Amino acid sequence: MNYLSIAWRNLWRNRRRTLITIASVFFGVVLATLMYSLMDGVYGNMIDMMVKLSTGYIQVQDPEYRDTPSINNIFYPDDDLMEGIGSTEGVTSVAKRLDAFALLSSGPNTRGGAVIGFEPGKDSETSNLARWISHGRFLEDKDEEVLVTANVASHLNLEVNDSIILIGQGYRGVTAAGLYPVGGILTFSTPQMNDIGVFMDISLAQDLFQTEGMVTSLMIMLEDYTFVEKAQRNIEELTGDLVVVNWRELNPELVNFIEGDRAAGMIMIYFLYIIIGFGILGTVIMMVAERRREMAVMVAVGMQKYRLGMILFFETVLIGLVGVITGFAVSVPIIFILIMNPVRLPADMAEAYIEFGIEPYLYFGADPHVFTSQVLTVFVITLIVYLYPFMKVKNLVVSKSLKS
């Protein structure tokens, strides 16, 4: 007996009932995929934004630098190491960084702050500081001007073309001091970032702190955060005594925030699955109730219950397949449209996001897992719902059902 063919014909004997059931599966796939895509996109954008502004996805450091971030715990990155890391799968750029601390002074005003040496020529591939220039201009390689963050500039009463004095301790205790013109002012969307201090070309920073070509870290950017584990393993094979740390180790606060928020989001998705399951179950209960007399007649004329159960099983499978395939086909273009056009949050919510350093948009992700996991989950829920008609057929009392 061709159960599949019979099941397919049975479905379309009552088109409205079948379409209602398929619609339950269809909307379940679309809603679950959209919610999961939103979680993936928001977290992915949050990670991407934070690592660009601070650590990169991966850093190479001196073994003692993480526990003691001192200008003395630095290393010299040779050309072979730079080329090897740059050719690693998933790596989009590798840039040198020199991070130190100094007193920042202008006229009678003084405050402490970070001094960060970076490669302006690679900025678009790493931190993208150029987008945050609010006054003045961005730096070029070998530039002798510096960039100052907004709150520091305000505290020191600095404007573009003013001069700032940096005084600190250089490599192995030498005095580091210099006078530099301000080329631009950086105003970040995150208030805490505006307190950082000064950014300058790395060669200028190396001259200031007398590190002679050495750096505190190599900042490595990847295509996205999904490449981190594999890239880290490959880079560790190239670095010898140096240590390789990823963004999770460098940003534990961000990791804790994402994990806590993700747990809350998964609870919402589980509730959505429950709603989807009961929605599908409701339509299946309706379908079985409408066909109770029909099933009794089939058993009465000689069809074995297990064969009838197999037909209902294939009907459930076909409904699930049609529902998840159409749901997948519709959700893919919707999500890609939303990826290209992020949804801006209302004003009140936008202010709260900005305070936490998050761009006030709802971003969506397109990781394959976003689609496959939801399609499979909803399909499995549909198959579990089959237990209801199976039990109804198993416990079917023909005499009572014929009178219904």
HUZI-V821060 format. One record per residue. PSI is psi as a letter, one per 40 degrees, with the letter a starting at -180 (999 if undefined). D_CENTER is the distance of its C-alpha to the mean C-alpha in Angstrom with 1 decimal. Layout:
psi=[PSI	PSI]
d_center=[D_CENTER	D_CENTER]
This chain:
psi=[h	g	d	d	d	d	d	d	d	d	d	e	d	g	d	d	d	d	d	d	d	d	d	d	d	d	d	d	d	d	d	d	d	d	d	d	d	d	d	d	d	d	d	d	d	d	d	d	d	d	d	d	e	c	d	i	d	i	i	h	i	i	d	e	d	d	d	g	g	i	e	e	g	i	i	h	h	i	d	d	d	d	d	d	d	d	e	i	h	e	h	d	i	h	i	i	i	h	h	a	i	i	h	h	i	h	b	e	h	i	i	i	i	i	h	h	h	i	h	d	d	e	d	d	e	c	d	f	d	d	e	e	h	d	i	a	i	i	i	i	h	e	i	e	i	i	h	h	i	d	d	d	d	d	d	e	f	i	i	h	e	i	i	h	h	h	h	a	h	a	h	f	e	i	h	h	i	i	h	i	i	h	d	i	h	h	h	i	d	h	d	d	d	e	e	c	b	h	h	i	i	d	d	d	d	d	d	d	e	f	e	f	e	i	i	d	i	h	h	h	i	i	d	i	e	e	e	d	d	d	d	d	d	d	d	d	e	e	e	b	e	i	i	h	i	i	d	d	d	d	g	d	d	d	d	d	d	d	d	d	d	d	d	d	d	d	d	d	d	d	d	d	d	d	d	d	d	d	d	d	d	d	d	d	d	d	d	d	d	d	e	d	d	d	d	d	d	d	d	d	e	e	h	i	d	d	d	d	d	d	d	d	d	d	d	d	d	d	d	d	d	d	d	d	d	d	d	d	d	d	d	d	d	d	d	d	d	d	d	d	g	i	h	h	i	i	d	d	d	d	d	d	d	d	d	e	f	h	h	f	i	h	i	i	i	f	h	d	d	d	d	d	d	d	d	d	d	d	d	d	d	d	d	d	d	d	d	d	d	d	d	d	d	d	e	h	h	d	d	d	d	d	e	999]
d_center=[49.6	46.7	44.4	41.6	44.0	45.6	42.2	41.1	44.5	44.3	41.0	42.5	45.7	44.0	41.4	40.5	39.8	37.7	35.7	35.0	33.8	31.6	30.2	29.1	27.1	25.8	24.5	23.0	20.9	19.9	19.1	17.1	15.1	14.4	13.4	11.1	9.6	9.3	7.5	4.9	5.0	5.7	3.5	1.4	5.2	6.4	5.9	7.3	9.8	11.0	11.5	13.3	15.5	16.4	16.1	14.3	12.3	15.7	19.1	22.6	25.0	28.6	28.9	30.2	27.9	25.2	27.9	30.1	28.3	31.6	32.7	34.9	32.2	31.3	31.7	32.7	30.3	32.6	32.2	31.8	28.8	27.1	27.9	26.8	23.4	23.0	24.0	21.6	19.5	16.0	17.1	17.3	19.3	20.9	22.6	25.1	24.8	27.6	26.9	29.9	31.5	34.5	36.6	36.1	39.3	40.8	44.3	44.9	41.2	39.2	35.9	33.7	30.5	28.3	29.3	26.7	27.9	25.5	26.2	26.3	26.6	23.2	21.5	20.0	18.2	17.0	17.2	18.4	20.9	23.1	21.2	22.1	25.8	27.7	31.2	32.8	31.2	28.7	30.0	31.2	31.6	34.7	34.7	36.7	35.3	32.4	29.6	29.7	27.1	28.3	29.4	31.2	32.9	34.0	35.3	37.3	38.4	37.1	36.9	36.4	39.2	40.1	40.2	38.3	39.7	37.6	39.4	38.0	38.6	38.0	37.9	40.5	41.7	42.8	42.8	40.1	41.2	40.7	41.1	38.6	38.4	35.4	34.0	31.2	29.4	25.7	24.4	20.8	19.1	18.6	22.2	21.8	21.0	24.2	26.2	25.2	28.3	29.1	27.5	29.9	30.3	30.1	33.7	34.9	33.1	34.6	38.0	37.6	36.7	38.8	36.3	37.8	34.7	32.8	29.3	27.3	24.2	22.7	19.2	17.4	14.6	12.9	11.9	8.3	7.2	8.7	12.0	12.4	14.8	17.0	17.2	18.1	20.9	22.3	22.4	24.1	26.9	27.6	27.7	30.7	31.2	28.1	25.1	21.5	18.8	15.0	12.6	12.7	16.5	16.6	14.4	15.6	15.6	11.9	11.4	14.1	12.8	9.4	11.7	14.3	12.4	10.8	14.5	15.8	13.6	14.8	18.3	18.0	17.0	20.0	22.2	21.2	22.2	25.5	26.2	25.6	27.8	30.6	30.4	31.0	33.6	35.4	35.9	37.0	39.5	40.8	41.2	43.0	45.3	46.3	47.1	48.9	52.4	51.3	50.0	53.3	55.4	53.6	54.2	57.8	58.7	57.6	53.9	52.6	49.9	47.6	47.8	47.0	44.0	42.9	43.2	41.1	38.5	38.3	38.2	35.2	33.5	34.3	33.0	29.7	29.4	30.3	28.0	24.8	25.6	26.3	23.3	21.1	23.1	22.6	18.9	17.8	19.5	18.5	14.7	15.3	17.5	14.9	12.4	15.4	16.4	13.9	15.9	17.3	17.9	21.6	23.2	23.4	19.8	18.8	21.0	19.4	15.9	17.5	19.3	16.3	15.1	12.4	13.2	15.0	13.3	11.6	9.0	8.8	7.2	10.0	9.4	13.0	12.4	11.5	15.1	17.1	16.4	17.3	20.3	21.6	21.3	23.1	25.6	26.3	26.9	29.3	31.2	31.5	33.0	35.6	37.2	38.7	40.8	41.6	43.1	44.9	46.6	47.4	49.1	50.6	54.2	55.9	58.8	56.7	54.1	56.9	58.2	54.9]
